[in-house]
Amino acid sequence: MSLSPEARFEAAVPEAFGRPYTLRVAAEPAAALAAIGRAAEDWGAAWEPGIEGGRLELPVAAGLRHGRLSGRLAVASTAGGEAEVAFHPERAEYRLWLPAVVVLTLAAAGAGLTVVWPFFPELLPIAPFGAILALGGWFLVISRLQNRGAEEFLELVAAHAAAPT
């Protein structure tokens, strides 16, 4: 039996989520929960608060893949009067950003044309168009790629916790 690529990805999820993402915040747990709420609002995440944490669904980006990461978020008090925030991912859904893939495919074709025209002189009139396609792929897609995940979200929580209310 053959699995679809999505099923193979879903089967690999438990191994990828073996460790939680943790953060120590120099604030009380109640203040940390408030900072999580403000960070979730800024991020565009779905946050369902609970007594000692809650459920979080983050929109994430990993290069050409975009999706959602969801799981439990727990806030615990430490001995030093700080709060420890731990995000335990349970489910990830990623989709390939198809318009960017199409642009990169055209850019690769343009780069190939730019490289091979010396061997085929009849391609010289369209070689500048190939260079424009290759540079367009760089400026439209590659220079704008970003990674936004749970670690970056926890950094935003730390910034909100450190900021005066």
HELIX and SHEET records of a PDB file:
HELIX    1   1 PRO A    5  ALA A   16  1                                  12    
HELIX    2   2 PRO A   29  TRP A   43  1                                  15    
HELIX    3   3 LEU A   98  VAL A  116  1                                  19    
HELIX    4   4 TRP A  117  PHE A  119  5                                   3    
HELIX    5   5 PRO A  121  ILE A  126  5                                   6    
HELIX    6   6 ALA A  127  LEU A  140  1                                  14    
HELIX    7   7 ILE A  142  ARG A  144  5                                   3    
HELIX    8   8 ALA A  150  ALA A  162  1                                  13    
SHEET    1   A 5 TYR A  21  VAL A  25  0                                        
SHEET    2   A 5 ALA A  83  LEU A  96 -1                                        
SHEET    3   A 5 ARG A  65  SER A  77 -1                                        
SHEET    4   A 5 GLY A  53  ALA A  62 -1                                        
SHEET    5   A 5 ALA A  46  PRO A  49 -1                                        
SHEET    1   B 5 TYR A  21  VAL A  25  0                                        
SHEET    2   B 5 ALA A  83  LEU A  96 -1                                        
SHEET    3   B 5 ARG A  65  SER A  77 -1                                        
SHEET    4   B 5 GLY A  53  ALA A  62 -1                                        
SHEET    5   B 5 ASN A 147  ARG A 148 -1                                        
END                                                                             
